[in-house]
């Protein structure tokens, strides 16, 4: 049974940076008796709830039918809703299962709550940029071999080199973006949509 316990003064501490971003949490404190108090990240929690309500997180636990081919899953990480939806539409029309994340941190959290065959990321995003996301993926033993593609407005050669040096398999500029070249790169990395 839920009940109101009263007011307490707490010393709130940020989570240890070595933990990285813990989904839906922003800080921690301790009660007088030593029990932990977790402080929620309201924006992160709202995104998680929205993902649940939209069915994206729930689809992961649906069993497949015997003999049914498994769809390959792609995570699109971009802070522009226009770009996210355009990429989602292109990929879903080709048969891929697509999830989206609104920035690098949301993408990083999504990688830990689901299994993906490919990540497609923008570079300039709040909370965590695409270069940092790619580096984190490459440094994580569970994700280090996951194919990553960058699609960015950054067109300078040094930006392209930064993306590839961070560990991206492909770097596309949005100015040179063409559906067929994009799809050829995806098929090169993970194959067709159905396994």
PyMOL commands that set and color helices and strands:
alter all, ss='L'
color gray80, all
select helices_A, chain A and resi 17-19+42-53+58-61+81-93+104-113+130-139+157-166+174-176+179-190
alter helices_A, ss='H'
color red, helices_A
select strands_A, chain A and resi 13-14+25-30+36-40+73-77+97-101+118-121+147-152+170-173
alter strands_A, ss='S'
color yellow, strands_A
deselect
rebuild
show_as cartoon
